[in-house]
């Protein structure tokens, strides 16, 4: 099993798909990295030799911010927004959607489960 950037890549998948399991590597970056490492993108990870894996590791370490380093950077950016008291920082702090989505309905992913509030009872009509 090829271990790159602290992640075990799935052996049975083609390289351009397997690389996406690394945090910070998406569709276009996967193709770009494989081109730089001179690895056939559709070649399965199980067919890679040690030399190809070593080239891939070297490129990811030198040119890309991935996994733990990227996660730390993102967290620092969020912390900075909260500290300066920006609108986006306040939304992060309150656990609400940050990018302008509506909250009257939906937004359950950010807000969590519904907290039901007991409503007023209607007075009986005379």
N, C-alpha and C positions, 0 to 999 in steps of 0.2 A: 504494500500500500504506500503510495506516494504521500509524504508529509511535507507540506509547504506552508510557511508562515504559521506554524502551530496548528494546522488543520489537516486531518486525514482526508484526502480527496477520494471520492467514490471511484473504485477501480473500473466498474463496468460502463462508465459514461464517457462520451467523447470529451477531449480536453477543454473545448470552448464552453461546455456546459459544466464540467466538474470544477473549473476555476471559480465559478460563481458562488460556490459554497464558502469562499473566503470573503469575510466582511470587508467591503470597500471595492470589490471587483464585480463589475456588472457586465452587461452584454458587450459593449464596445471595448471596454478595458481588457476583457478576456481575449478577444481577437487580437488586440494590439500587443499584449504581452506575449502571446504565442508566436506572433510574427517576429517580434524582437528576439525571442529565444530560438527561432528557426525550428519550430515544432509544427507539424501538420495539425491544424485545429480539429479535424475530424478523427484523428488517431486516438484510440481509447487509452485511458490512463494506465491500464495494465500493460500496454505495449510500449510505454516509455522506458528508456534505459536510464541508468544513473547519471550519465552525462547530461541528458536533456533536463532531468529534474534539477541538477545542480545549476544549470544555466537559468532555469526558471526562478529558482530561489534567489540567485544573485540579482536578477533584474528586479524582482519584487522588493528586495531589501534596499537596493540603491535608489530606485526611481519612484516607488509608490508608498503611500502611507496606508497601511492595512491593519486589520484586526485590533489588538489592544491599544496600539498607538493612536489609531483613528478614533476608537471609542472614547479614549481619554480626551482627545482634542475636541470632539463633539460635546462631551460633558463640560469641558472648560468653557466653551462658547456659550452654552446654556447658562452656566453659573455666572458668567460675565453679564449676560442680558438681565439676569435677576438682580445682580448687584447694582447695576446702573439704573434700575427701576424703569426700564423701557416697557412699552405696551406688551411686546412679545414675551419679555421676562415675567411680567405679571401673569400672563396667560399660562405660562409654564408652571409658575408657582401655584396657581389656583387649580391646575389640572384640567384646563379647558382647551378647546381647539385653538391653535396658534395662528393658523393661516386664513382666518376670515370665514370659516364655515359657520352655518347657522347652528344655534343651540336650543332653540325652542322645541324642535323635534330633532331626532337623530343625535349625533355626538356621543353615543353611548360608549364607544371605545375609550374616549378620553374621560368622560364623566363617571363611568362605572355603572353598577346596577342602579335601577330606579329606587329612590327613597320616597315611599308613598307618604303623603301628608294627609292627615284626616281633614276632611272638609267640613264646613258648617252644615248643620242640619237645617232644612227649610222649616219655617214655622208653619203649623197646620193652618189651613184656610178656614175662615169662618163663613 
